[in-house]
Amino acid sequence: MLKNLIYFSYCDIGEPWQLNLQEPATPIAEGMFFFHNYLMFFLISIGVFVFWMLYSAFITNSKVSSSFSHSSILEIVWTIIPALILIFIAVPSFTLLYSLDEFSDPSITIKIVGHQWYWSYEYSDYFLQIEECTRLNFDAYMINTNDLGLGMFRLLEVDNRLLLPIKTNIRLLVTSSDVIHSWTIPSFGIKVDAIPGRLSQASLFIKREGLYYGQCSEICGINHGFMPIVVKGVNSRLFKSWFALKAI
């Protein structure tokens, strides 16, 4: 029981009837979730204020509004206040937008290719003093329901998880071999379209260890719902040991 509890506690996955967003695992996701809550504050405040004015006018049945014709002060107020609100929204919005385009010098580059209907991964430039083999590539297929083990999630488990080190600058190169796919993990705040003939780029910096689940988010055919994504974030020492064993 304790083993299962520990397993589930480190899984970033959607829950039944979940209303809130998943816990962020990257700085990008933290910025997105903060901006979401920041924007919801303005939306809720404006909505409450507008409905309060409508309700007040309805219950009082005031006839003042029918004879109200002009007010320069009112026009100035309802022009300046929305403009100020838009400024308060635009500043963090542009800050987040430009931060998404920033790419630090990556330590690892992962090439991701979407297929009908599975993902393939390649560690293309990670060198570990291995002269014979410095590249590692594999395919990740969804595990059938009949083959699931204890604690595995239906329609979300794969036979080969993508292992990535935490607190490391990672570059993702995403493309497709056939139709448009989309490599998406909610906890990372990443949704990168895999387009045939085009190489899309994204940066990733995982802040904590754990299992992160995602799915293809672009309708790509009859088995679109059967190409999940699983990323396992581990510390650098464990990642180096794993890579050395796999690459030899």
KOLMIGU-147482 format. One record per residue: residue number from 1; residue in three letters; x, y, z of N, C-alpha, C in turn. Coordinates in nm, 4 decimals, m for minus. Each point is the difference from the previous one (the first is absolute). Layout:
<recs>
    n  res       nc1       nc2       nc3      cac1      cac2      cac3       cc1       cc2       cc3
  NUM  ALA         X         Y         Z         X         Y         Z         X         Y         Z
...
</recs>
This chain:
<recs>
    n  res       nc1       nc2       nc3      cac1      cac2      cac3       cc1       cc2       cc3
    1  MET    0.0828   m0.1212    0.0000   m0.0828    0.1212    0.0000    0.0859    0.1257    0.0000
    2  LEU    0.1032   m0.0026    0.0862    0.0893    0.1149    0.0067    0.0746    0.0198   m0.1305
    3  LYS    0.0385   m0.1107   m0.0641    0.0708    0.0089   m0.1278   m0.0876    0.0653   m0.1056
    4  ASN   m0.1274   m0.0384   m0.0056   m0.0918    0.0595   m0.0968   m0.0224    0.1466    0.0290
    5  LEU   m0.0090    0.0361    0.1296   m0.0202    0.1394    0.0383    0.1175    0.0857   m0.0439
    6  ILE    0.1208   m0.0509    0.0185    0.1197    0.0733   m0.0419    0.0019    0.0144   m0.1515
    7  TYR   m0.0405   m0.1052   m0.0720   m0.0010    0.0041   m0.1466   m0.0942    0.1091   m0.0507
    8  PHE   m0.1213    0.0026    0.0542   m0.0985    0.0964   m0.0482    0.0366    0.1427    0.0400
    9  SER    0.0705    0.0174    0.1112    0.0306    0.1346    0.0485    0.0988    0.0717   m0.0900
   10  TYR    0.0727   m0.0741   m0.0837    0.0977    0.0616   m0.0886   m0.0464    0.0021   m0.1454
   11  CYS   m0.1284   m0.0202   m0.0229   m0.0545    0.0007   m0.1353   m0.0755    0.1295   m0.0260
   12  ASP    0.0401    0.0695   m0.1035   m0.0737    0.1190   m0.0425   m0.0974   m0.0436   m0.1083
   13  ILE   m0.1242   m0.0144    0.0400   m0.1004   m0.0542   m0.0901   m0.1345    0.0620    0.0347
   14  GLY   m0.0872    0.0088   m0.1011   m0.1327    0.0524    0.0240   m0.0812   m0.0922    0.0899
   15  GLU   m0.0867    0.0583    0.0814   m0.0832   m0.0762    0.0917   m0.1466    0.0133   m0.0397
   16  PRO   m0.0834   m0.0972    0.0365   m0.1435    0.0116   m0.0296   m0.0604    0.1239    0.0665
   17  TRP   m0.0797    0.0722   m0.0752   m0.0681    0.1210    0.0471    0.0993    0.1070    0.0473
   18  GLN    0.1153    0.0023   m0.0604    0.0995    0.0998    0.0375   m0.0403    0.1373   m0.0526
   19  LEU   m0.0018    0.0988    0.0894   m0.0371    0.1362   m0.0368    0.1221    0.0905   m0.0132
   20  ASN    0.1035   m0.0287    0.0738    0.1187    0.0839   m0.0030    0.1021   m0.0557   m0.0988
   21  LEU    0.1025    0.0797   m0.0290    0.1066   m0.0434   m0.0887    0.0940   m0.0947    0.0728
   22  GLN    0.0746   m0.0782   m0.0761    0.0996   m0.0872    0.0608    0.1134    0.0822    0.0582
   23  GLU    0.0704   m0.0599    0.0957    0.1114    0.0700    0.0626    0.1096    0.0274   m0.1027
   24  PRO    0.0487    0.1241   m0.0093    0.1051    0.0312   m0.0985    0.1323   m0.0646    0.0374
   25  ALA    0.0722   m0.0460   m0.1006    0.1299   m0.0628    0.0224    0.1125    0.0742   m0.0700
   26  THR   m0.0319    0.1066   m0.0726    0.1003    0.0792   m0.0701   m0.0261    0.1481    0.0242
   27  PRO    0.1003    0.0847   m0.0169   m0.0235    0.1443    0.0130   m0.1033    0.0524   m0.0990
   28  ILE   m0.0041   m0.0577   m0.1198   m0.0986    0.0419   m0.1000   m0.1411   m0.0269    0.0497
   29  ALA   m0.0226   m0.1201    0.0536   m0.1320   m0.0348    0.0517   m0.0368    0.0877    0.1185
   30  GLU    0.0959    0.0308    0.0865   m0.0276    0.0880    0.1142   m0.0452    0.1377   m0.0475
   31  GLY    0.0669    0.0519   m0.1039   m0.0395    0.1291   m0.0538   m0.1383   m0.0030   m0.0621
   32  MET   m0.0317   m0.1086   m0.0722   m0.1318   m0.0125   m0.0611   m0.1097   m0.0090    0.1048
   33  PHE    0.0219   m0.0792    0.1029   m0.1023   m0.0201    0.1019   m0.0188    0.1278    0.0825
   34  PHE    0.1102    0.0718    0.0266   m0.0116    0.1270    0.0718   m0.0796    0.1004   m0.0825
   35  PHE    0.0286    0.0063   m0.1302   m0.0726    0.0945   m0.0851   m0.1473   m0.0385   m0.0107
   36  HIS   m0.0288   m0.1287   m0.0019   m0.1393   m0.0455   m0.0016   m0.0745    0.0500    0.1238
   37  ASN    0.0592   m0.0199    0.1181   m0.0646    0.0461    0.1229   m0.0082    0.1522    0.0055
   38  TYR    0.1038    0.0651   m0.0499    0.0033    0.1465   m0.0037   m0.1121    0.0537   m0.0885
   39  LEU   m0.0189   m0.0622   m0.1163   m0.1038    0.0430   m0.0928   m0.1391   m0.0315    0.0544
   40  MET   m0.0151   m0.1136    0.0677   m0.1294   m0.0355    0.0571   m0.0435    0.0988    0.1067
   41  PHE    0.0938    0.0608    0.0704   m0.0344    0.1003    0.1000   m0.0716    0.1180   m0.0646
   42  PHE    0.0521    0.0482   m0.1125   m0.0643    0.1118   m0.0697   m0.1344   m0.0418   m0.0583
   43  LEU   m0.0060   m0.1181   m0.0593   m0.1251   m0.0451   m0.0610   m0.1114   m0.0143    0.1038
   44  ILE    0.0332   m0.0608    0.1127   m0.1013   m0.0191    0.1041   m0.0423    0.1340    0.0601
   45  SER    0.0968    0.0882    0.0224   m0.0319    0.1312    0.0578   m0.0912    0.0804   m0.0917
   46  ILE    0.0317    0.0011   m0.1295   m0.0830    0.0736   m0.0956   m0.1380   m0.0635   m0.0107
   47  GLY   m0.0051   m0.1322   m0.0048   m0.1286   m0.0676   m0.0085   m0.0887    0.0266    0.1198
   48  VAL    0.0575   m0.0056    0.1202   m0.0780    0.0285    0.1215   m0.0504    0.1437   m0.0008
   49  PHE    0.0840    0.0922   m0.0406   m0.0399    0.1418   m0.0020   m0.1133    0.0247   m0.0989
   50  VAL    0.0097   m0.0578   m0.1194   m0.1036    0.0200   m0.1019   m0.1326   m0.0614    0.0443
   51  PHE    0.0034   m0.1211    0.0537   m0.1243   m0.0640    0.0441   m0.0590    0.0705    0.1220
   52  TRP    0.0850    0.0569    0.0818   m0.0503    0.0780    0.1146   m0.0739    0.1240   m0.0491
   53  MET    0.0542    0.0675   m0.1023   m0.0677    0.1177   m0.0548   m0.1340   m0.0385   m0.0640
   54  LEU   m0.0029   m0.1098   m0.0739   m0.1255   m0.0444   m0.0615   m0.1030   m0.0383    0.1055
   55  TYR    0.0454   m0.0698    0.1032   m0.0919   m0.0412    0.1063   m0.0530    0.1209    0.0753
   56  SER    0.0889    0.0961    0.0268   m0.0439    0.1198    0.0716   m0.1023    0.0783   m0.0808
   57  ALA    0.0232    0.0123   m0.1307   m0.0952    0.0718   m0.0842   m0.1335   m0.0746   m0.0098
   58  PHE    0.0063   m0.1331    0.0058   m0.1241   m0.0790   m0.0115   m0.0863    0.0093    0.1253
   59  ILE    0.0624   m0.0089    0.1179   m0.0797   m0.0012    0.1232   m0.0465    0.1395    0.0400
   60  THR    0.0717    0.1022   m0.0393   m0.0414    0.1355    0.0365   m0.1009    0.0580   m0.0984
   61  ASN    0.0023   m0.0544   m0.1238   m0.0918    0.0488   m0.1042    0.0101    0.1519   m0.0134
   62  SER    0.1258    0.0482    0.0004    0.0231    0.1440   m0.0049   m0.0302    0.0563   m0.1385
   63  LYS   m0.0594    0.1187   m0.0021   m0.0305    0.0674   m0.1254    0.1034    0.1066   m0.0343
   64  VAL    0.1054    0.0055    0.0830    0.1040    0.1004   m0.0249    0.0709   m0.0290   m0.1314
   65  SER    0.0258   m0.1285   m0.0285    0.0741   m0.0355   m0.1211   m0.0760    0.0377   m0.1265
   66  SER   m0.1332    0.0001    0.0051   m0.0771    0.0348   m0.1189    0.0110    0.1470   m0.0355
   67  SER    0.0292    0.0850    0.0987    0.0155    0.1428   m0.0263    0.1455    0.0439   m0.0063
   68  PHE    0.0899   m0.0956    0.0179    0.1441    0.0301   m0.0014    0.0465    0.0107   m0.1443
   69  SER    0.0623    0.1097   m0.0369    0.0360    0.0225   m0.1397    0.1487    0.0172   m0.0239
   70  HIS    0.0720    0.0668    0.0884    0.1389    0.0305   m0.0291    0.0772    0.0242    0.1290
   71  SER    0.1263   m0.0479    0.0025    0.0890    0.0266    0.1132    0.1440   m0.0145   m0.0466
   72  SER    0.0696    0.1090   m0.0082    0.1405   m0.0022   m0.0445    0.0870   m0.0776    0.0986
   73  ILE   m0.0277    0.0159    0.1303    0.0802   m0.0693    0.1013   m0.0163   m0.1509   m0.0138
   74  LEU   m0.1241   m0.0462   m0.0218   m0.0251   m0.1424   m0.0155    0.0701   m0.0562   m0.1233
   75  GLU   m0.0015    0.0730   m0.1092    0.0668   m0.0473   m0.1212    0.1510   m0.0085    0.0200
   76  ILE    0.0551    0.0970    0.0729    0.1446   m0.0037    0.0275    0.0346   m0.1200    0.0877
   77  VAL   m0.0826   m0.0225    0.1015    0.0264   m0.1102    0.0929   m0.0074   m0.1346   m0.0713
   78  TRP   m0.1077   m0.0219   m0.0805   m0.0116   m0.1319   m0.0622    0.0925   m0.0164   m0.1208
   79  THR    0.0759    0.1025   m0.0323    0.1060   m0.0135   m0.1007    0.1353   m0.0260    0.0652
   80  ILE    0.0285    0.0727    0.1078    0.1306   m0.0107    0.0650    0.0135   m0.1316    0.0766
   81  ILE   m0.1028   m0.0377    0.0753    0.0105   m0.1210    0.0823    0.0221   m0.1257   m0.0853
   82  PRO   m0.0773   m0.0245   m0.1078    0.0313   m0.1180   m0.0832    0.1392    0.0058   m0.0628
   83  ALA    0.0446    0.1220   m0.0351    0.1348    0.0120   m0.0566    0.1060   m0.0398    0.1023
   84  LEU   m0.0184    0.0419    0.1246    0.0947   m0.0370    0.1054   m0.0021   m0.1503    0.0257
   85  ILE   m0.1209   m0.0582   m0.0018   m0.0103   m0.1449    0.0205    0.0732   m0.0749   m0.1105
   86  LEU   m0.0157    0.0459   m0.1255    0.0697   m0.0644   m0.1114    0.1512    0.0106    0.0132
   87  ILE    0.0476    0.1127    0.0535    0.1441    0.0160    0.0208    0.0495   m0.0983    0.1054
   88  PHE   m0.0753   m0.0139    0.1097    0.0387   m0.0935    0.1057   m0.0021   m0.1448   m0.0495
   89  ILE   m0.0838   m0.0278   m0.0976   m0.0039   m0.1355   m0.0569    0.1094   m0.0190   m0.1040
   90  ALA    0.0274    0.1041   m0.0796    0.0942   m0.0128   m0.1110    0.1443   m0.0160    0.0471
   91  VAL    0.0375    0.0691    0.1077    0.1400   m0.0043    0.0448    0.0435   m0.1423    0.0366
   92  PRO   m0.0689   m0.0706    0.0908    0.0428   m0.1389    0.0264   m0.0225   m0.0936   m0.1178
   93  SER   m0.0965    0.0337   m0.0860   m0.0245   m0.0837   m0.1173    0.1196    0.0029   m0.0952
   94  PHE    0.0499    0.1190   m0.0307    0.1157    0.0099   m0.0895    0.1260   m0.0550    0.0661
   95  THR    0.0113    0.0182    0.1320    0.1150   m0.0562    0.0711    0.0043   m0.1511   m0.0133
   96  LEU   m0.1156   m0.0632    0.0190   m0.0084   m0.1456   m0.0145    0.0237   m0.0425   m0.1449
   97  LEU   m0.0562    0.0750   m0.0942    0.0132   m0.0351   m0.1411    0.1453    0.0024   m0.0443
   98  TYR    0.0745    0.1030    0.0389    0.1403    0.0084   m0.0400    0.0870   m0.1016    0.0741
   99  SER   m0.0391   m0.0353    0.1237    0.0774   m0.1003    0.0734   m0.0116   m0.1377   m0.0643
  100  LEU   m0.1106   m0.0249   m0.0706   m0.0160   m0.1285   m0.0681    0.0967   m0.0142   m0.1160
  101  ASP    0.0462    0.1111   m0.0556    0.0900   m0.0043   m0.1149    0.1470    0.0001    0.0398
  102  GLU    0.0273    0.0072    0.1305    0.1381    0.0010    0.0453    0.0554   m0.1415    0.0045
  103  PHE    0.1185   m0.0186   m0.0566    0.0632   m0.1312   m0.0038    0.1391    0.0110    0.0609
  104  SER    0.0176   m0.0639    0.1156    0.1325   m0.0071    0.0595    0.0816   m0.1067   m0.0723
  105  ASP    0.1314    0.0043    0.0215    0.0874   m0.0978   m0.0641   m0.0367   m0.1397    0.0498
  106  PRO   m0.0538   m0.0868   m0.0865   m0.0497   m0.1299    0.0484    0.1130   m0.0988    0.0258
  107  SER   m0.0191   m0.0799    0.1046    0.0928   m0.1092    0.0281   m0.0385   m0.1258   m0.0758
  108  ILE   m0.1279   m0.0135   m0.0313   m0.0507   m0.1183   m0.0698   m0.0983    0.0460   m0.1075
  109  THR    0.0036   m0.0654   m0.1122   m0.0985    0.0215   m0.1058   m0.0759   m0.1301   m0.0230
  110  ILE   m0.1312    0.0078    0.0065   m0.0851   m0.1157   m0.0231   m0.0777    0.0231   m0.1291
  111  LYS    0.0160   m0.0915   m0.0940   m0.0771    0.0065   m0.1234   m0.1226   m0.0900    0.0144
  112  ILE   m0.1188    0.0579   m0.0218   m0.1269   m0.0697    0.0176   m0.0713   m0.0058   m0.1344
  113  VAL   m0.0385   m0.1199   m0.0411   m0.0668   m0.0192   m0.1283   m0.1339   m0.0686    0.0243
  114  GLY   m0.1067    0.0597   m0.0508   m0.1318   m0.0588    0.0121   m0.0311   m0.0906   m0.1183
  115  HIS   m0.0615   m0.1132    0.0288   m0.0389   m0.0965   m0.1026   m0.1454   m0.0396    0.0233
  116  GLN   m0.0602   m0.0590   m0.0971   m0.1317   m0.0606    0.0178    0.0188   m0.1451    0.0450
  117  TRP   m0.0151   m0.0355    0.1322   m0.0352    0.0927    0.1068    0.0880   m0.0317    0.1186
  118  TYR    0.1160    0.0575    0.0015    0.0958   m0.0162    0.1089    0.1021    0.1130   m0.0108
  119  TRP    0.0860    0.0110    0.1010    0.1062    0.1019    0.0008    0.1360   m0.0690   m0.0038
  120  SER    0.0943    0.0634   m0.0640    0.1379   m0.0473    0.0036    0.0891    0.1117    0.0515
  121  TYR    0.1031   m0.0381    0.0751    0.0882    0.0956    0.0664    0.1452   m0.0304   m0.0333
  122  GLU    0.0786    0.1064   m0.0051    0.1428   m0.0162   m0.0248    0.0774    0.1009    0.0831
  123  TYR    0.0958   m0.0497    0.0788    0.0952    0.0852    0.0711    0.1153    0.0239   m0.0965
  124  SER    0.0010    0.1168   m0.0616    0.0880    0.0171   m0.1155    0.1352    0.0619    0.0313
  125  ASP    0.0170    0.0658    0.1138    0.1291    0.0663    0.0228    0.0447   m0.0104    0.1449
  126  TYR   m0.0336   m0.1103    0.0658    0.0415   m0.0174    0.1391    0.1192   m0.0940    0.0043
  127  PHE    0.1158    0.0537    0.0338    0.1235   m0.0768   m0.0044    0.0460   m0.0333    0.1420
  128  LEU    0.0353   m0.1259    0.0223    0.0400   m0.0462    0.1331    0.1309   m0.0789   m0.0063
  129  GLN    0.0957    0.0513   m0.0735    0.1286   m0.0667   m0.0149   m0.0178   m0.1422   m0.0543
  130  ILE   m0.0993   m0.0144   m0.0871   m0.0238   m0.1289   m0.0641    0.0400    0.0136   m0.1466
  131  GLU    0.1067   m0.0654   m0.0384    0.0514    0.0174   m0.1348   m0.0816   m0.0784   m0.1025
  132  GLU   m0.0495   m0.1164    0.0400   m0.0662   m0.0858   m0.0966   m0.1403    0.0475   m0.0344
  133  CYS   m0.0734    0.0515    0.1000   m0.1401    0.0357   m0.0240   m0.0360    0.1223    0.0818
  134  THR   m0.0384    0.1056   m0.0649   m0.0408    0.1212    0.0704   m0.1429    0.0386   m0.0331
  135  ARG   m0.0683   m0.0827   m0.0757   m0.1395    0.0254   m0.0341   m0.0869   m0.1114    0.0579
  136  LEU   m0.1195    0.0399    0.0403   m0.0950   m0.0956    0.0542   m0.1373    0.0352   m0.0528
  137  ASN   m0.0661   m0.0950   m0.0641   m0.1345    0.0243   m0.0509   m0.0870   m0.1217    0.0252
  138  PHE   m0.1290    0.0246    0.0176   m0.0954   m0.1080    0.0264   m0.1402    0.0504   m0.0317
  139  ASP   m0.0928   m0.0938   m0.0118   m0.1413    0.0302   m0.0229   m0.0768   m0.0210    0.1299
  140  ALA   m0.1103    0.0722    0.0141   m0.0845   m0.0111    0.1186   m0.1431   m0.0283   m0.0441
  141  TYR   m0.0440   m0.1229    0.0247   m0.1360   m0.0420   m0.0340   m0.0851   m0.0080    0.1262
  142  MET   m0.1278    0.0229   m0.0150   m0.0908   m0.0138    0.1123   m0.0120   m0.1461    0.0412
  143  ILE   m0.0074   m0.0233    0.1326   m0.0184   m0.1345    0.0524   m0.1490   m0.0345   m0.0020
  144  ASN   m0.0335   m0.1152   m0.0546   m0.1392   m0.0431   m0.0056   m0.0568   m0.0202    0.1401
  145  THR   m0.1298    0.0147    0.0102   m0.0659   m0.0125    0.1297    0.0261   m0.1354    0.0643
  146  ASN    0.0029   m0.1064   m0.0791    0.0217   m0.1342    0.0544    0.1407   m0.0205    0.0547
  147  ASP    0.0934    0.0859   m0.0415    0.1397   m0.0153    0.0425    0.0389    0.0961    0.1119
  148  LEU   m0.0945    0.0769    0.0514    0.0317    0.0972    0.1041    0.0367   m0.0694    0.1303
  149  GLY    0.0987    0.0567    0.0684    0.0393   m0.0507    0.1301   m0.0633    0.0798    0.1125
  150  LEU    0.0356   m0.0346    0.1213   m0.0547    0.0666    0.1173    0.0435    0.1469    0.0036
  151  GLY   m0.0957    0.0892    0.0145    0.0299    0.1426    0.0090    0.0122    0.0709   m0.1326
  152  MET   m0.0141   m0.0718   m0.1113    0.0091    0.0629   m0.1316   m0.1343    0.0606   m0.0399
  153  PHE    0.0056    0.1029   m0.0824   m0.1191    0.0727   m0.0406   m0.0443   m0.0438   m0.1395
  154  ARG   m0.1275   m0.0275   m0.0133   m0.0559   m0.0448   m0.1271    0.0092    0.1115   m0.1046
  155  LEU    0.0425   m0.0360   m0.1193    0.0135    0.0895   m0.1159    0.1085    0.1059    0.0178
  156  LEU    0.0790   m0.0084    0.1060    0.1023    0.1012    0.0239    0.1403   m0.0584    0.0177
  157  GLU    0.0129   m0.1315    0.0065    0.1299   m0.0613    0.0227    0.0645   m0.0401   m0.1324
  158  VAL    0.1328    0.0100   m0.0042    0.0758   m0.0391   m0.1190    0.1054   m0.1023    0.0388
  159  ASP    0.0479   m0.0736   m0.1010    0.0997   m0.1031    0.0287    0.1388    0.0577    0.0232
  160  ASN    0.0287    0.1176   m0.0554    0.1304    0.0655    0.0206   m0.0236    0.1458    0.0404
  161  ARG    0.0266    0.0303    0.1256   m0.0168    0.1370    0.0482    0.1198    0.0858   m0.0405
  162  LEU   m0.0268    0.1265   m0.0216    0.1066    0.0951   m0.0310    0.0620    0.0465    0.1308
  163  LEU    0.1245   m0.0365    0.0227    0.0704    0.0348    0.1230    0.0768    0.1296   m0.0207
  164  LEU   m0.0227    0.0983    0.0879    0.0658    0.1298   m0.0116    0.0531    0.0434    0.1362
  165  PRO    0.1152    0.0667    0.0019    0.0540    0.0485    0.1282   m0.0700    0.1284    0.0433
  166  ILE   m0.0142    0.0164    0.1295   m0.0601    0.1226    0.0533    0.1071    0.1084    0.0118
  167  LYS   m0.0452    0.1239    0.0087    0.0872    0.1170    0.0171    0.1086    0.0041   m0.1067
  168  THR   m0.0418   m0.0300   m0.1218    0.0903   m0.0003   m0.1152   m0.0702    0.0669   m0.1171
  169  ASN    0.0710    0.0837   m0.0732   m0.0569    0.0633   m0.1187   m0.0075   m0.1013   m0.1141
  170  ILE   m0.1210   m0.0222   m0.0467   m0.0251   m0.1008   m0.1029   m0.0650    0.0667   m0.1198
  171  ARG    0.0449   m0.0357   m0.1183   m0.0606    0.0498   m0.1236   m0.0797   m0.1117   m0.0649
  172  LEU   m0.1228    0.0308   m0.0379   m0.0871   m0.0956   m0.0671   m0.0141    0.0387   m0.1459
  173  LEU    0.0258   m0.0945   m0.0887   m0.0215    0.0179   m0.1430   m0.1102   m0.0960   m0.0415
  174  VAL   m0.1122    0.0540   m0.0437   m0.1194   m0.0805   m0.0231   m0.0390    0.0068   m0.1469
  175  THR   m0.0270   m0.1159   m0.0581   m0.0455   m0.0066   m0.1383   m0.0886   m0.1234   m0.0159
  176  SER   m0.0457   m0.0254   m0.1218   m0.0881   m0.1127   m0.0274    0.0431   m0.0689   m0.1285
  177  SER   m0.0300   m0.1283   m0.0085    0.0345   m0.0766   m0.1188   m0.1178   m0.0182   m0.0949
  178  ASP   m0.1206    0.0371    0.0434   m0.1174   m0.0232   m0.0851   m0.0996    0.1156    0.0055
  179  VAL   m0.0762    0.0116    0.1094   m0.1010    0.1051    0.0113    0.0335    0.0884    0.1203
  180  ILE   m0.0823    0.1012    0.0233    0.0255    0.0918    0.1107   m0.0364   m0.0669    0.1333
  181  HIS    0.0937   m0.0002    0.0916   m0.0214   m0.0443    0.1372    0.0295    0.1188    0.0929
  182  SER   m0.0121   m0.0229    0.1297    0.0325    0.1055    0.0958    0.0504   m0.0638    0.1288
  183  TRP    0.1243    0.0301    0.0355    0.0635   m0.0548    0.1204   m0.0327    0.0906    0.1173
  184  THR   m0.0797   m0.0503    0.0947   m0.0562    0.0842    0.1058    0.0123   m0.0680    0.1356
  185  ILE    0.0504    0.0755    0.0982    0.0008   m0.0426    0.1403   m0.0480    0.1180    0.0841
  186  PRO   m0.1163   m0.0089    0.0622   m0.0560    0.1145    0.0740    0.0895    0.0514    0.1124
  187  SER    0.0643   m0.0888    0.0751    0.0829    0.0437    0.1127    0.1225    0.0782   m0.0455
  188  PHE    0.0421   m0.0184   m0.1241    0.1131    0.0756   m0.0540   m0.0435    0.1312   m0.0641
  189  GLY   m0.1300    0.0156   m0.0245   m0.0458    0.1185   m0.0718    0.0473   m0.0001   m0.1436
  190  ILE    0.0134   m0.1192   m0.0589    0.0556   m0.0134   m0.1352   m0.1018   m0.0663   m0.0918
  191  LYS   m0.0201    0.0599   m0.1140   m0.0808   m0.0576   m0.1071    0.0671    0.0396   m0.1308
  192  VAL    0.0705   m0.0948   m0.0596    0.0779    0.0267   m0.1213   m0.0590   m0.0823   m0.1136
  193  ASP   m0.0392    0.0662   m0.1065   m0.0558   m0.0698   m0.1156    0.1110   m0.0709   m0.0780
  194  ALA   m0.0251   m0.1262   m0.0333    0.0914   m0.0780   m0.0829   m0.0520    0.0023   m0.1430
  195  ILE    0.0651    0.0780   m0.0854   m0.0465    0.0242   m0.1365    0.0978   m0.0645   m0.0981
  196  PRO   m0.0501   m0.0771   m0.0959    0.0894   m0.0628   m0.0985    0.0807    0.1040   m0.0774
  197  GLY    0.1291   m0.0239   m0.0118    0.0866    0.0907   m0.0742    0.0404    0.1248    0.0746
  198  ARG   m0.0409    0.0117    0.1258    0.0355    0.1188    0.0780    0.0529   m0.0447    0.1358
  199  LEU    0.1027    0.0693    0.0493    0.0617   m0.0324    0.1275   m0.0374    0.1090    0.1007
  200  SER   m0.0858   m0.0337    0.0949   m0.0411    0.0938    0.1046    0.0935   m0.0149    0.1199
  201  GLN    0.0256    0.1119    0.0671    0.0965    0.0000    0.1099   m0.0647    0.0528    0.1268
  202  ALA    0.0364   m0.0594    0.1128   m0.0484    0.0448    0.1303    0.1082   m0.0276    0.1037
  203  SER   m0.0032    0.0749    0.1084    0.0955   m0.0201    0.1085   m0.0712   m0.0595    0.1200
  204  LEU    0.0752   m0.0734    0.0807   m0.0576   m0.0695    0.1145    0.0988    0.0026    0.1151
  205  PHE   m0.0516    0.0306    0.1177    0.0812   m0.0015    0.1229   m0.0874   m0.0577    0.1105
  206  ILE    0.0193   m0.1280    0.0308   m0.0820   m0.0686    0.0991    0.0558    0.0296    0.1392
  207  LYS   m0.0861    0.0426    0.0912    0.0448    0.0437    0.1317   m0.0037   m0.1099    0.1055
  208  ARG   m0.0752   m0.1063   m0.0228   m0.0122   m0.1037    0.1029   m0.0161   m0.1372   m0.0653
  209  GLU    0.0340   m0.1014    0.0772   m0.0127   m0.1371   m0.0488   m0.1470   m0.0427   m0.0022
  210  GLY   m0.0294   m0.0992   m0.0835   m0.1357   m0.0514   m0.0055   m0.0326   m0.0580   m0.1361
  211  LEU   m0.1213   m0.0510   m0.0120   m0.0527   m0.0513   m0.1249   m0.0992    0.1005   m0.0567
  212  TYR    0.0159    0.0328   m0.1268   m0.0839    0.1017   m0.0626   m0.0679   m0.0617   m0.1222
  213  TYR   m0.1318    0.0143   m0.0038   m0.0804   m0.0635   m0.1034   m0.0600    0.1038   m0.0943
  214  GLY   m0.0056   m0.0356   m0.1264   m0.0622    0.0849   m0.1007   m0.0545   m0.0859   m0.1132
  215  GLN   m0.0585    0.0653   m0.0976   m0.0567   m0.0697   m0.1156    0.0149    0.0866   m0.1238
  216  CYS   m0.0151   m0.0614   m0.1145   m0.0050    0.0757   m0.1242   m0.1234    0.0897    0.0029
  217  SER    0.0189    0.1276   m0.0286   m0.1090    0.0970    0.0107   m0.0415    0.0571   m0.1347
  218  GLU    0.0260   m0.0741   m0.1049   m0.0441    0.0397   m0.1336   m0.0594   m0.1237   m0.0670
  219  ILE   m0.1256    0.0106   m0.0430   m0.0667   m0.1156   m0.0589    0.0800   m0.0482   m0.1207
  220  CYS    0.0488   m0.1228    0.0078    0.0944   m0.0486   m0.1004   m0.0452   m0.1307   m0.0642
  221  GLY   m0.1241   m0.0383    0.0219   m0.0477   m0.1220   m0.0620   m0.0810   m0.0842    0.0957
  222  ILE   m0.0308   m0.1213   m0.0430   m0.0911   m0.0855    0.0743    0.0540   m0.0381    0.1382
  223  ASN    0.1306   m0.0123    0.0144    0.0602   m0.0368    0.1287    0.0667    0.1189    0.0686
  224  HIS   m0.0552    0.1168   m0.0216    0.0541    0.1213    0.0610    0.0041   m0.0103    0.1520
  225  GLY   m0.1005   m0.0612    0.0605   m0.0068   m0.0084    0.1458    0.0849   m0.1098    0.0603
  226  PHE    0.0857   m0.0635   m0.0818    0.0779   m0.1132    0.0489    0.1496    0.0221   m0.0218
  227  MET    0.0456    0.1215    0.0115    0.1443    0.0269   m0.0077    0.0393    0.0931    0.1147
  228  PRO    0.0035   m0.0550    0.1226    0.0319    0.0811    0.1178    0.1477    0.0354    0.0084
  229  ILE    0.0301    0.0868    0.0942    0.1369    0.0469    0.0246    0.0290   m0.0159    0.1484
  230  VAL    0.1130   m0.0611    0.0332    0.0414   m0.0143    0.1391    0.1455    0.0447    0.0122
  231  VAL    0.0233    0.0975    0.0861    0.1348    0.0495    0.0270    0.0319   m0.0245    0.1467
  232  LYS    0.1149   m0.0562    0.0244    0.0445   m0.0227    0.1370    0.1173    0.0921    0.0301
  233  GLY   m0.0191    0.0894    0.0967    0.1059    0.0915    0.0403    0.0813   m0.0597    0.1132
  234  VAL    0.1298   m0.0102   m0.0196    0.0890   m0.0596    0.1006    0.1178    0.0940    0.0226
  235  ASN    0.0791   m0.0276    0.1045    0.1177    0.0811    0.0250    0.1082   m0.0311   m0.1027
  236  SER    0.0956    0.0879   m0.0118    0.1020   m0.0111   m0.1049    0.0841   m0.1262    0.0138
  237  ARG    0.0317   m0.0384    0.1218    0.0834   m0.1193    0.0196   m0.0701   m0.1262   m0.0491
  238  LEU   m0.1291   m0.0131    0.0323   m0.0754   m0.1168   m0.0468   m0.0156    0.0023   m0.1509
  239  PHE   m0.0180    0.1191   m0.0560   m0.0144    0.0089   m0.1458    0.1288   m0.0415   m0.0705
  240  LYS    0.1145    0.0415    0.0516    0.1266   m0.0370   m0.0618    0.0218   m0.1510    0.0049
  241  SER   m0.0347   m0.0609    0.1113    0.0142   m0.1459    0.0107   m0.0916   m0.0717   m0.0968
  242  TRP   m0.1239    0.0469   m0.0085   m0.0960   m0.0616   m0.0922    0.0446    0.0153   m0.1439
  243  PHE    0.0474    0.1187   m0.0376    0.0423    0.0229   m0.1366    0.1209   m0.0837   m0.0364
  244  ALA    0.0926   m0.0133    0.0952    0.1190   m0.0802   m0.0276   m0.0350   m0.1453   m0.0263
  245  LEU   m0.0990   m0.0532    0.0734   m0.0409   m0.1388   m0.0193   m0.0749   m0.0167   m0.1325
  246  LYS   m0.0817    0.0981   m0.0354   m0.0808   m0.0107   m0.1213    0.0814    0.0225   m0.1267
  247  ALA    0.0975    0.0896    0.0082    0.0750    0.0382   m0.1194    0.1060   m0.1008   m0.0391
  248  ILE    0.0472   m0.0797    0.0967    0.1049   m0.0960   m0.0332   m0.0583   m0.1193   m0.0764
</recs>
